[in-house]
Amino acid sequence: MLDQIQTYLGDDADDLLSHTCKTVSKDRLHLPGPDFVDRIFLDSDRNSRVIGNLQWIMNTGRLGRTGYTSILPVDQGIEHTAGSSFAPNPDYFDPENIVKLAIDGGCNAVASTFGVLGAVARKYSHKIPFVVKINHNELMTYPNHYDQIFFGSVERAFDMGAAAVGATIYFGSEESDRQIVEVAGAFEHAHNLGMATILWCYLRNDGFKKDGTDYHAAADMTAQANHLGVTIQADIIKQKLPVNNGGFNDIGFAKTSPLVYDQLSSDNPIDLCRYQVANCYMGRMGLINSGGPSSGDGDMAEAVRTAVINKRAGGIGLISGRKAFQRPLKEGVALLNAIQDVYLEPGVTIA
């Protein structure tokens, strides 16, 4: 598998696979492993049902019992409209095909909407862990605005047999204070009912762009979003892979320290992601990076590169949707398996 991974990485293979992180050293992290749930959550305030559901997620699929996760997320029918999401492969207008892709692709879990998962819950909720996404941004409002609103209740997800609930907060937006309060309450309720919690920690503010540079995926700012996410007790954090750094300094808001840039991060993409992991309580709450939009022929190489960076940084996996479901089933399964192969390959080590 290592040869194939190197082929996908191309000219970046040596740099990404041989890099040693000299910012936050790996010995300071809580790293993934078969005993991850025991090491991290047995001492926490999570009840036994939450711990059981976290273990179920970690035990499922091709990455089962490794401490790593591969999740298929398909909430784009709301977040990006069904037409833009499923027109490339209309089979995925049918919710059953979404769940089948997750199972055939060897995923640890499938994350989707109340409607998608509820439509097939009796047939599949015991076969693969369900992650019910409880809030969404919808694009039918004109002109568009960006807000996360609840589409159902935590109780409904519980009745469906979900192992976890997922939610998004747009940190930095005008509505973020309300979203933090709402999601914190929902996560507390989910934990009380025995479900795990996954937070999509996204940034959203037009002011996060300056002089042509977009800082919505800056390491320093996304890492702080992660830190806010684990503060409201997200068990797993979903975040975009960082593409730059220094947003706090360039935009000129919030607070930061020169040490963040001089000692705790560098320009290397693994070090940028390592700073995200550090802000997830040094990896106690696992970081999964998103796969991003489909770009066509380059999807496989992009997905493998993201997986390598996440794994070597100390993350626990990838959550990739459009790259997998916007293509025929066989190709989608192959892409998901290529991501999983990175985490199964012992030659891809923690930097």
C-alpha positions in Angstrom: 0.0 0.0 0.0 2.9 2.4 0.7 4.0 2.4 -2.9 0.5 3.4 -4.0 0.3 6.1 -1.4 3.6 7.5 -2.6 2.3 7.5 -6.1 -0.7 9.5 -5.2 1.4 12.0 -3.2 3.7 12.5 -6.3 6.4 15.1 -5.8 5.2 15.8 -2.2 5.7 12.2 -1.1 9.2 12.5 0.5 8.3 15.8 2.3 5.0 14.5 3.7 6.1 11.0 4.6 9.5 11.9 6.1 8.7 15.1 8.0 9.4 15.2 11.7 7.2 17.6 13.7 9.4 19.8 15.9 6.6 22.1 17.0 4.2 20.1 19.3 6.0 16.8 19.7 4.0 13.6 19.3 4.9 12.4 22.8 2.7 15.2 24.1 -0.3 14.0 22.3 -3.0 11.4 23.1 -2.7 9.4 19.9 -5.1 7.0 18.3 -4.9 3.3 19.0 -7.1 0.2 19.7 -7.5 1.4 23.3 -8.3 5.0 22.5 -11.9 5.0 24.0 -10.7 3.3 27.2 -7.7 5.7 27.6 -9.6 8.9 26.9 -13.2 8.4 28.0 -13.3 6.1 30.9 -12.0 8.9 33.1 -14.5 11.4 31.7 -18.0 12.3 32.7 -19.5 10.4 29.7 -21.9 7.7 30.8 -21.5 4.0 29.8 -23.9 4.3 26.9 -21.9 7.1 25.3 -18.7 5.1 25.8 -20.4 2.1 24.2 -21.5 4.1 21.2 -18.0 5.6 20.7 -16.6 2.1 20.9 -19.2 0.9 18.4 -18.1 3.6 16.0 -14.4 2.7 16.5 -15.0 -1.0 16.1 -16.9 -0.8 12.8 -15.7 -1.0 9.2 -12.2 -1.6 7.7 -10.6 0.6 10.4 -12.4 -1.2 13.2 -10.2 -1.6 16.4 -7.4 0.6 15.1 -8.5 3.9 16.8 -9.0 5.5 13.4 -12.3 6.5 11.7 -13.6 6.9 8.2 -17.0 8.5 8.1 -19.3 9.1 5.1 -21.1 12.4 5.5 -24.0 13.2 3.2 -25.9 16.3 4.4 -25.1 18.2 1.2 -28.7 17.9 0.0 -29.6 20.6 2.4 -26.2 22.4 2.8 -25.5 22.7 -0.9 -28.9 21.8 -2.4 -29.9 18.3 -3.6 -29.5 19.3 -7.3 -25.9 20.5 -7.0 -25.0 17.5 -4.8 -26.7 14.6 -6.5 -27.0 15.6 -10.1 -23.6 14.1 -10.9 -24.9 10.7 -9.6 -28.8 10.7 -9.2 -28.7 7.3 -7.5 -28.0 9.2 -4.3 -31.3 11.0 -4.3 -32.3 7.6 -2.8 -31.3 7.5 0.9 -30.7 3.7 0.8 -27.8 4.1 -1.6 -26.1 6.6 0.8 -26.1 4.0 3.5 -25.1 1.2 1.1 -22.1 3.3 0.0 -21.0 3.7 3.6 -21.3 0.0 4.3 -19.7 -1.2 1.1 -17.0 1.4 1.5 -16.0 0.0 4.9 -16.8 3.2 6.8 -17.0 3.4 10.6 -20.3 5.4 10.4 -22.6 7.3 8.1 -23.6 10.9 8.9 -26.7 12.4 7.3 -30.0 14.1 7.9 -33.1 13.1 9.8 -34.9 12.4 6.6 -32.1 10.3 4.9 -31.4 8.1 7.9 -35.0 8.0 9.2 -36.1 6.6 5.8 -34.1 3.4 6.2 -33.5 3.3 9.9 -35.3 0.0 10.7 -33.3 -1.7 7.9 -29.8 -0.3 8.7 -29.5 1.4 12.1 -28.2 -1.8 13.6 -25.8 -2.5 10.8 -23.7 0.6 10.8 -23.5 3.5 13.3 -25.8 6.4 12.4 -24.7 10.0 13.0 -27.8 12.2 12.8 -27.0 15.8 11.7 -29.4 17.8 13.8 -28.9 21.4 12.3 -28.2 22.7 8.9 -27.8 25.8 6.7 -30.5 25.9 4.0 -30.0 27.8 0.8 -33.7 28.5 -0.2 -33.8 31.8 1.7 -33.3 34.6 -0.8 -31.0 36.4 -0.7 -28.8 33.7 0.9 -27.8 34.0 4.4 -25.7 31.6 6.5 -27.1 30.3 9.7 -27.5 26.8 11.3 -31.0 26.0 12.4 -32.3 22.8 14.0 -34.2 20.4 11.7 -35.3 18.0 14.4 -34.8 16.9 18.0 -32.2 15.0 19.9 -35.0 12.6 21.0 -35.8 11.8 17.4 -32.2 10.8 16.7 -32.3 8.6 19.8 -35.5 6.9 18.8 -33.9 6.3 15.4 -31.2 4.3 17.0 -28.4 6.8 16.3 -25.0 6.2 17.8 -24.2 9.9 17.7 -25.5 13.3 16.8 -23.7 15.8 14.7 -24.1 19.6 14.5 -22.4 22.6 12.9 -21.5 25.9 14.4 -20.4 28.9 12.2 -17.8 30.4 14.6 -17.3 34.1 13.9 -20.8 34.6 12.5 -23.3 37.0 13.9 -25.4 34.0 14.9 -22.6 32.0 16.6 -23.5 32.9 20.2 -27.0 31.5 19.7 -25.6 28.4 17.9 -23.1 27.7 20.7 -25.9 27.8 23.3 -28.2 25.7 21.2 -25.6 23.1 20.3 -24.1 22.9 23.8 -27.6 22.1 25.2 -28.3 19.6 22.5 -24.9 17.8 23.1 -25.6 17.7 26.9 -29.0 16.1 26.1 -27.4 13.7 23.7 -24.8 12.6 26.2 -27.6 12.1 28.8 -29.4 9.8 26.4 -26.1 7.9 25.6 -25.2 9.2 22.2 -21.8 10.5 21.2 -21.3 14.0 19.8 -19.5 15.3 16.6 -19.1 19.0 15.9 -18.5 20.5 12.5 -16.3 23.5 13.6 -16.5 25.9 10.7 -15.7 29.6 10.4 -18.0 32.0 8.7 -17.5 35.7 8.4 -16.9 38.0 5.4 -14.3 39.8 7.6 -12.1 36.7 7.6 -10.9 37.6 4.1 -8.3 40.4 3.8 -6.4 41.7 0.9 -7.3 38.7 -1.2 -6.4 36.1 1.4 -9.1 33.9 2.8 -8.5 32.8 6.4 -11.5 30.6 6.8 -9.1 27.6 6.9 -6.2 29.3 8.7 -4.5 27.1 11.3 -4.7 29.6 14.2 -8.4 30.4 13.7 -9.7 26.9 12.9 -7.7 25.6 15.9 -9.5 28.1 18.2 -12.8 26.9 16.7 -11.7 23.4 17.6 -11.0 24.5 21.2 -14.4 26.1 21.5 -15.9 22.8 20.2 -14.3 20.6 22.7 -15.3 23.1 25.4 -19.0 22.3 24.7 -18.0 18.6 24.9 -17.9 17.5 21.3 -16.4 13.9 21.4 -15.0 14.3 17.8 -14.2 17.5 16.0 -14.6 17.9 12.2 -12.5 20.6 10.7 -11.2 21.7 7.3 -7.6 21.0 6.7 -5.6 24.2 7.3 -4.2 25.9 4.2 -2.6 29.0 5.8 -1.9 30.7 9.1 -1.8 34.0 10.8 -5.4 35.1 10.4 -5.6 36.6 13.9 -2.6 38.8 13.2 -3.4 39.8 9.6 -7.1 40.6 10.3 -6.2 42.1 13.7 -8.7 40.8 16.1 -9.0 38.4 19.1 -5.8 37.5 20.9 -2.9 35.3 20.0 0.8 34.8 20.8 4.0 34.9 18.8 4.7 31.4 20.1 1.8 30.1 18.1 3.7 30.9 14.9 7.3 30.7 16.0 7.2 27.5 18.1 3.9 25.7 17.9 3.4 25.7 14.1 5.3 26.1 10.8 4.5 26.3 7.1 4.5 22.6 6.8 0.9 21.3 6.4 1.5 18.5 9.0 2.6 21.1 11.5 -0.5 23.3 10.7 -2.8 20.3 11.3 -0.8 19.4 14.4 -1.8 22.7 15.9 -5.4 21.9 15.2 -4.9 18.6 17.1 -3.3 20.4 20.0 -6.4 22.5 20.4 -8.5 19.4 20.6 -7.1 18.9 24.1 -3.9 17.5 22.7 -5.8 14.9 20.8 -8.1 13.7 23.7 -11.0 14.6 21.4 -10.3 13.2 18.0 -9.8 15.4 15.0 -11.3 14.3 11.7 -10.6 16.5 8.7 -13.1 17.0 5.9 -12.5 15.7 2.4 -13.6 18.9 0.6 -15.4 19.2 -2.7 -15.0 16.9 -5.7 -12.6 18.2 -8.3 -12.9 15.3 -10.7 -9.8 13.2 -11.7 -7.7 14.6 -8.9 -10.0 13.4 -6.1 -8.1 10.3 -5.2 -4.8 12.0 -4.9 -6.3 14.9 -2.9 -8.1 12.5 -0.5 -4.9 10.4 0.1 -2.9 13.6 0.7 -5.4 14.9 3.3 -5.4 11.5 5.0 -1.6 11.4 5.2 -1.5 14.9 6.7 -4.3 14.1 9.2 -2.7 10.8 10.3 0.8 12.1 10.6 -0.4 15.2 12.5 -2.1 12.9 15.1 -5.7 13.1 13.9 -8.1 10.1 14.0 -9.4 10.1 10.5 -11.2 11.6 7.5 -14.9 12.5 6.9 -15.2 12.6 3.1 -18.5 12.9 1.2 -18.7 14.5 -2.2 -15.5 12.9 -3.5 -17.1 9.5 -2.9 -20.8 9.9 -3.7 -20.5 12.1 -6.8 -19.2 9.1 -8.8 -20.3 5.5 -9.5 -20.6 3.2 -6.5 -17.5 1.2 -7.4 -15.4 4.3 -7.8 -16.7 5.7 -4.5 -15.9 2.6 -2.6 -12.4 2.6 -4.1 -11.8 6.2 -3.0 -13.0 5.5 0.6 -10.8 2.4 0.7 -7.8 4.4 -0.5 -8.3 6.8 2.4 -8.6 3.9 4.8 -5.5 2.3 3.5 -3.5 5.3 4.7 -4.5 4.6 8.3 -3.9 0.9 7.8 -0.4 1.4 6.4 2.2 1.1 9.2 4.7 3.0 7.0 2.7 6.2 7.4 3.7 7.1 10.9 3.0 9.9 13.4 5.3 12.8 12.6 
